[in-house]
Amino acid sequence: QNLEQDSLGWKRWCAEERAEAADLPRGCRELSTFHRLLLLRVLRPDRIGAALTQFVVDNLGSDFVDQPPFDMAQTYEESTFLTPIFFVLFPGTDPTPVVEGFARTLSMTESNGRFTNISMGQGQEQVAINALNKAAKDGGWVMLQNIHLMQAWLKSLERALELIEEYATPEFRCILTSEPPSPLQGTLWEMVP
């Protein structure tokens, strides 16, 4: 059976708010779940996300869909003073309140000088290096935000972190945030004037 033979049925199905859960027209009710996904991809691409999520839950279980909330305490326990904690920023996300809140539980605050939060931009390079050196010696935390804005400086940051390893205390933590790399970065990035 094709779309023309049951055009009213297909029109109804396409108009469904949740097409992935609605009954298909008569001739296609026996389609497998996978084939329904293919049909959704072609006729209702706006609903494919919800359908794929349900497909994964039905076939693999909800553990593959339900993400546990971020746990800064667990991240801290798994981290060491030798490796920075790295957050990739996406629209609507800001790890700062979570990081600052957990740091407070360890008495790492800006008021006692054991937590420094620097929003990276032009002119902040030496400020950041100085903060890293001080925090490494004193056992503090440094959060360097938006390091994607400082591409040319990242090698210097890497070298500074290598040098800090020699004398950093176990309480030291470096937290970095960055947007994901753009498609232009890499070989194309060098071509942009």
C-alpha angles and dihedrals in degrees: 000000000000136000094263095057093057101025094148091053092050092044089053092047093048090051093054114116091221101030092168090066098036124098114263120232115281100270095054104042092106094059116126119247090254092053089049087057090054090049091050091049090057103036105025109021090163089070099046094094094057091043093051091049090053091045091055092047092049095047106030105017136252093284087080093054108031109075116202113237117267111273113203092184091058091045089052092050091052094046131081134202088253097066127050120234106240126204121191109213123223129177110289096017126111119166093188098096092048093047094045092045093052092042088056090057087059093046092253103140137148090236093061092040096244097108125054124182116193125182102211121231140123112327096017096097098094092038088057094047091049091049091049092050093048094045092047091053096041099038098249137139128251122194114197109191129200097010088166085080090063104056095147091051098050094091089055090050091050091051092047090053090050091053092046090058088073096064109012118128120232091251092061117109131177115202119194129190127193141160114247115272115274121237088249094064118099120034094351092051091063091057094058110098 
